[in-house]
Amino acid sequence: MTAQTILRFLQDDMSNAAQDDKIWRAINTSIRRIVRTYPWSWLRRNITATTTDAATQGFLMPADMVDVIDPLDDGDGVVYKRLDAAQASESPTDWRQWYYFDAGIITPLAETSGVSIDKHTKALTFSPVLGATDYTGEFIRLTGRDGEDYGTHKMASNSALVSTYMGERISGGFYVIRPSTVKRISFTDYTKARIAVSASINYWVYPQVLIAPEQELPDIWEVPVRELASIELTTRTYDKKQENVRLARMNQYEVELAKAQTQDGKAPMVDLPRDLTGQVRSMGWRNRSSIYRRITTE
């Protein structure tokens, strides 16, 4: 399914009462809300985070990340549960390993105006130029001169993106390299200090901002996106007469969203029963893991 499918439906639904730019904004708002509700299979990614005992800050996660998918495993059978950063120095139990997102804001590497890029290209130009610093692998948020957000993109070099840019042409727009919303992940244990870990992390991301009719969306999103976008367009500002209509349509949207999640084709993420060392509980010694690992205080 392409974005044009949703656009045409909403054009018909609105009977030309809304301009296309308003419809695109409603579509993008709806998509961001839908993305945050569930780790959709087509948006799932994987990265290996490597940390050290001497680190003063955590591993930098990709800027387009929505959230990580629990639980985390380091490959040796040790499982890391989520913990709030405020609890890192006072973990709830001495026999558990944890991960948390560092508290505090990220300082962007560069943040100013002067970026330009054409639609359907990867080439970036900067005025003034970026300088000698190599930003390969970093993420850049692109914004039009009017403040319109055109998404966060990974940089292949100081002059190119990894993926083709699908937004409107930007000339002298604003940009942020390593946006302040990026998260750093750290690991800790009963010692209440950062620990050395190499863990495979599953997470999911925001898709590119939709503004091109040819951009693709999964078919299972068709009904939820058009339902929520239609609500945004017709009842975003509502009076008492519209309140019941909005509630009824939101209920229908929730039903359609649940159907889409069921149809995503991903097995439910079951948190298996585990003992205090993080090993999966099993009945009888015959089923005991050969890589059983006991955490000690040595």
C-alpha positions in Angstrom: 0.0 0.0 0.0 1.3 3.5 -0.8 0.6 6.8 1.0 -1.5 7.8 -2.0 -4.1 5.2 -0.9 -4.6 7.0 2.4 -4.5 10.4 0.8 -7.2 9.6 -1.8 -9.5 8.1 0.9 -9.2 11.2 3.1 -9.7 13.5 0.2 -13.0 11.7 -0.6 -13.9 11.6 3.1 -13.4 15.3 3.6 -15.2 16.1 0.3 -12.4 18.5 -0.6 -12.9 20.4 2.7 -9.2 20.0 3.7 -6.2 20.9 1.7 -3.6 18.3 1.0 -1.0 19.8 3.3 -3.4 19.5 6.2 -4.2 15.9 5.2 -0.4 15.0 5.1 0.0 16.5 8.6 -2.9 14.5 9.9 -1.5 11.3 8.3 2.0 11.9 9.8 0.5 12.7 13.3 -1.5 9.5 13.1 1.4 7.4 12.0 3.6 8.6 14.9 0.9 7.8 17.4 0.4 4.3 15.9 4.1 3.6 15.8 4.4 4.3 19.5 1.7 1.8 20.5 3.5 -1.4 19.4 6.9 -2.8 18.2 5.7 -3.4 14.6 7.7 -6.1 12.8 8.5 -3.9 9.7 10.0 -1.3 12.0 12.1 -3.6 14.2 15.8 -3.3 14.1 18.8 -4.8 16.0 22.1 -3.3 17.3 24.8 -4.6 19.5 25.6 -2.4 22.4 29.1 -2.7 23.9 29.9 -1.0 27.2 32.8 -1.0 29.7 33.2 -0.9 33.5 35.1 2.4 33.2 32.4 4.2 31.1 31.0 7.4 32.4 28.0 7.4 30.1 26.0 4.7 28.3 26.0 3.4 24.7 24.4 5.8 22.2 21.3 4.4 20.7 20.0 5.4 17.2 18.1 8.7 17.1 15.1 7.2 15.2 14.5 4.7 18.0 11.1 4.5 19.6 12.0 2.1 22.4 13.8 -1.2 23.1 12.1 -4.5 23.3 12.4 -6.3 26.6 14.1 -8.4 27.8 17.7 -7.9 26.8 20.2 -10.8 26.7 24.0 -10.7 26.5 24.2 -14.1 24.7 25.6 -15.9 27.7 22.2 -16.4 29.3 22.3 -13.3 31.5 19.0 -11.3 31.2 18.8 -7.6 31.8 15.6 -6.0 33.1 14.5 -2.4 32.7 15.3 0.0 35.5 14.7 3.7 35.9 18.0 5.7 35.9 17.1 7.2 39.3 17.2 3.6 40.8 20.5 2.6 39.3 22.4 3.3 42.5 19.8 1.5 44.6 18.6 -1.5 42.6 15.6 -3.4 44.1 17.5 -6.7 44.6 21.2 -7.8 44.8 20.6 -10.7 42.5 19.5 -9.2 39.2 21.1 -7.5 36.3 19.6 -4.3 34.9 19.6 -1.8 32.1 18.5 1.8 32.1 18.6 5.0 30.0 20.9 7.6 31.2 19.3 10.7 32.8 20.1 14.1 31.3 19.8 15.7 27.9 22.1 15.0 24.9 24.1 17.9 23.6 23.8 18.1 19.8 27.1 18.0 17.8 25.9 20.7 15.5 22.7 22.8 15.4 22.2 25.6 13.0 20.7 26.6 9.6 22.1 26.2 6.1 21.3 22.7 5.0 19.9 21.9 1.5 18.7 18.7 -0.1 16.5 17.8 -3.1 13.6 15.3 -3.1 14.6 11.7 -4.1 18.3 12.3 -3.5 20.8 11.5 -0.7 23.2 14.5 -1.3 23.4 17.1 1.5 25.0 20.5 1.1 25.8 22.8 4.0 26.4 26.6 4.0 28.6 27.2 5.8 30.3 23.8 5.4 30.5 21.3 8.3 34.2 21.5 8.7 36.7 18.7 9.4 34.6 16.7 11.9 33.5 13.3 10.5 29.8 12.8 11.1 29.5 9.4 9.4 27.0 7.2 11.3 25.4 10.1 13.1 21.7 11.1 12.7 20.6 14.4 11.4 17.1 16.0 11.9 16.1 18.0 8.8 13.7 21.0 9.1 12.4 23.4 6.5 12.9 27.1 6.8 9.3 27.3 8.0 10.0 24.8 10.8 8.3 21.9 9.0 9.8 18.6 10.3 11.2 16.3 7.6 12.4 13.6 9.9 15.6 12.1 11.3 18.0 10.4 8.9 21.3 8.5 9.3 24.3 10.1 7.6 26.5 8.0 5.3 29.1 10.9 5.2 29.2 14.7 5.7 27.6 15.1 2.3 25.1 12.2 2.0 22.4 10.3 3.8 22.2 6.5 4.0 18.7 6.4 2.6 17.0 8.4 -0.1 15.3 11.5 1.2 11.5 11.6 0.3 10.5 15.0 1.7 10.0 18.3 0.0 13.1 20.2 -1.3 14.9 22.0 1.5 17.0 25.1 0.8 18.8 26.7 3.6 16.8 24.8 6.2 17.6 24.0 9.8 19.4 20.9 11.0 20.5 19.1 14.2 23.2 16.5 14.1 22.7 14.0 17.1 19.3 15.4 18.3 18.9 16.0 22.0 16.2 13.3 22.1 18.8 10.5 21.5 19.0 8.0 24.4 22.1 6.4 26.0 21.7 2.9 27.5 23.7 1.6 30.4 23.9 -1.7 32.3 24.3 -2.3 36.0 24.2 -5.1 38.6 24.3 -5.6 42.3 27.5 -3.5 42.5 25.4 -0.5 41.7 27.9 0.6 39.0 28.1 0.5 35.2 29.3 -2.9 34.0 31.0 -4.2 30.8 28.4 -5.8 28.5 28.0 -6.7 24.9 24.3 -7.2 24.3 22.2 -7.6 21.3 19.3 -5.1 21.5 16.1 -5.4 19.6 14.3 -2.1 19.2 11.9 -0.4 16.8 12.0 2.9 14.9 9.9 5.7 13.5 9.5 5.5 9.7 10.4 8.4 7.4 8.0 11.3 7.4 5.3 10.7 4.8 4.9 13.4 2.2 5.4 11.5 -1.1 2.4 9.6 -2.5 4.7 6.7 -3.6 6.0 6.0 -0.1 5.0 2.6 1.2 3.0 1.5 4.3 2.1 -2.0 5.5 -1.4 -3.0 4.3 -2.5 -3.8 7.9 -2.1 -0.1 8.7 -4.6 1.1 6.1 -7.7 1.2 8.3 -6.1 2.4 11.5 -4.2 5.3 9.8 -7.2 6.6 7.8 -9.5 6.3 10.9 -7.1 8.2 13.2 -6.2 10.8 10.5 -9.9 11.3 9.8 -10.5 12.0 13.5 -7.7 14.5 13.5 -9.1 16.3 10.5 -12.8 16.4 11.6 -12.8 16.5 15.4 -9.5 17.8 16.5 -11.2 21.0 17.8 -14.6 19.9 19.0 -17.6 21.2 20.9 -20.0 19.3 23.1 -22.0 18.2 20.0 -19.0 16.6 18.5 -17.7 15.0 21.7 -19.8 11.8 21.5 -18.9 11.5 17.8 -15.2 11.7 18.6 -15.4 9.2 21.4 -17.3 6.8 19.1 -14.8 7.1 16.4 -11.8 6.7 18.8 -13.4 3.5 20.0 -13.6 2.2 16.5 -10.0 3.3 15.9 -8.9 1.3 18.9 -10.7 -1.8 17.5 -9.0 -1.4 14.2 -5.6 -0.8 15.8 -5.9 -4.0 17.8 -6.8 -5.9 14.7 -3.7 -4.6 12.9 -1.5 -5.6 15.9 -3.0 -9.1 15.8 -2.3 -9.3 12.0 1.3 -8.1 12.3 2.5 -11.7 12.2 4.7 -11.5 15.3 4.5 -14.1 18.1 3.6 -12.6 21.5 6.6 -11.5 23.6 6.2 -13.9 26.5 8.4 -13.1 29.5 9.5 -16.7 30.5 9.7 -17.5 34.3 13.3 -17.0 35.4 15.3 -17.6 38.6 17.3 -14.9 40.4 20.3 -15.4 38.1 18.2 -14.8 35.0 18.0 -18.4 33.9 14.7 -19.8 32.5 13.0 -21.9 35.1 12.4 -25.6 34.1 11.1 -28.7 35.9 13.7 -31.3 36.8 17.5 -31.4 36.5 17.3 -33.0 33.0 16.1 -29.6 31.6 18.7 -27.5 33.4 20.8 -25.4 31.0 24.3 -26.5 30.4 25.4 -22.8 30.4 23.9 -22.2 33.9 25.6 -19.1 35.2 25.8 -18.1 38.9 26.3 -14.5 39.7 28.8 -14.0 42.5 30.1 -11.0 44.4 33.7 -11.9 43.6 
